[in-house]
Amino acid sequence: MRLFRSILVLCGLCALSVAAIAETPAIGAAAPDFHLTTIDGKSFALSSEAKAHKAVVVMFISTQCPYSNAYNDRMRDMASAYASKGVMFVGINSNRTEDAATALSHAKAHGHSFPIMKDPGNKVADLYDAQHTPTVYVVDSQGKVRYEGRIDENYEDPSGVTSPDLKNALDALLAGKPVAKTVTKAFGCSIKRV
Amino acid sequence: MRSHVRRAIVALLFLFGVRATSAAAPSRLAGELDAAGLREAVARERGHVVLVNFWATWCVPCREEFPSLSRLQERNRAAGLRVVGVSTDFEKQRTAVEKFLAERRPPFPNYHRKRGGDDQDFIEAVDPSWGGELPFSVLYDRSGRKVRAFSGKLPTAAAEREIRKLLASR
């Protein structure tokens, strides 16, 4: 009987540890490192870039998702505005339905000069448990996740934004202050996994 | 000869039956709702098992799973299943939503999510585990208690097994 209980406890612990692996990284926890090649052929390692910058914004994006596309200009403008402040923006396309050539032409069409990577087998999306596009993660120079969620609350009208959540998180981080709202949610397109 | 006549009558009856079913199918939006409105819509169906499906016309997997939702509703209506659709389309796509419903004629009511407020509040109110990805479905038992949520396309066979278990329990 005691053996049976021990087995049950062990099974429970195993189930918990698997669940923990599958969960999105907690705020303040280490951001899962990944190595990918950009769509223009350069290698990228999150851990190295995080050390070299004040923050890295990892954005799960899509070329076809209307919600992601609603933010194309905002991604371009924020990446440009924050580059001089030591923040690097990167785009990850994990959709099996969108190839590198499509991602490249989409980036050119929308003036996205930040690094964009295909995520073969959606391994990075799995590491972050990213479910939809657009979803962003802010990783600080210590390699820790400081913010997860949306760019802002108004996908339809950039001029009507009342909660610029990503901007607030970055500004707080750069000012050495705690991020007030660390997790946010918005509608988006499911990542098309293999 | 008689069997030909019988077959013709059966075929005619079948055709009329199909037409009657199609004509009865909701081809327009049933209205708008926010999180409170959704709670009321689910509460109105107390005594039934309810599957709420969140979708959008621009969402490919949502469009792909629509026929299976219709079949799920048809197969289990008599036993007490009620499917409720909620379109999360942009306001400017409302015409596209109406057109989609007119073409598909789903055998279940569909609402448009009411604009205003923060999407996050709506998402959290529906299910705290929901990140906002579409499609997304939530299953309620006959007492209106939330049983589980499905992220992404509904695994139809597994979901139907679960629905039938709920339908079997009174």
Interface residues (C-beta under 8 A of the other chain):
Chain A: P66 Q131 H132 T135 R150 E153 Y155 E156 S163 T184 K185 A186 F187 G188 C189 S190 I191 K192
Chain B: A56 W58 C59 P61 T88 F90 E91 K92 D118 D119 Q120 I123 E124 W130 G131 G132 E133 L134 P135 S151 G152 K153
